[in-house]
Amino acid sequence: MTWRSRLGLGGPAAVAVLVLVLPLVALLLRADWGRVLGDITGGTGVLALRLSLVTTFSTALGCLVLGTPLAWLLARSDGLVTRWLRAVLTVPLVLPPVVGGVALLMTWGRRGIVGQHLTAFGVEIPFTTVAVVIAETFVAMPYYVLAVEGAMRGLDPRLESIARTLGASDLRYLRTVALPLVVPGIASGLALAWARALGEFGATITFAGNLVGTTQTAPLAVYVALQQDPAAATSLSILLLGVSVVVLGLLRGRWVR
């Protein structure tokens, strides 16, 4: 690469790095490190973080179990129905989170198209921990499905032909050949889905509420703290930043390699 190319590309690249990294650095610089530990361990910070970890890992497990078959079916078809289905599945990526929360209420709420039937049996989902998992899954699943579908589309089609020649069924080929080869894509998809679930705010507060110990996840705790004690909000934000960096580093670093 010539010096002109490096200069022409390096300038915009440096600006991009600043746009992404500078806010994180500012967060670290403006923190009151003398009270960070106290802010995290005191109040509702620990409860919110624990709830976030439980719900996000439940979401990741749900994406793995439900999203992997969906990604496989999408990767093996290019029909008109599949293209429209893929488009619909990507809507949560661009849908405002609050709108997603309203849609979940219209589905699972007391008068929702599904929730009204559950209410007859005494089952109510909104404003419960289950509602948090549903909201996080709604916004995180597309990230996982798209990542895994892309990895599955990259498989050599000759492998399936050879497997069929040897008498392997579709499920056996998927279990013994395809899935082991796309483990990096699955790990990447899980990392993206988990990170999206950890940062979910709008759909959660609309559909699940903000009940301490039940539905108040870490982002909601940061929002509440920001209105009452900005320094505590900064401390909780640093905690979330640290957890995100550690988990994403493990999933997308050593596991992928």
Protein Blocks (a to p, Z undefined) as FASTA:
>chain_A
ZZklmmmmmmmmmmmmmmmmmmmmmmmmmpcfklmmmmmmgcjllmmmmmmmmmmmmmmm
mmmmmmmmmmmmmmmpccfklmmmmmmmmmmmmgcfklmmmmmmmmmmmklmklmmmmmn
opafehpaklmmmmmmmmmmmmmmmmmmmmmmmpcfklmmmmmmnopafklmmmmmmmmm
mmmmmmmmmmmmmmmmmmpmklmmmmnopaehklmcfklmmmmmmmmmmmlmmmmmmmmm
mmmmmmmmmmmmmmmZZ
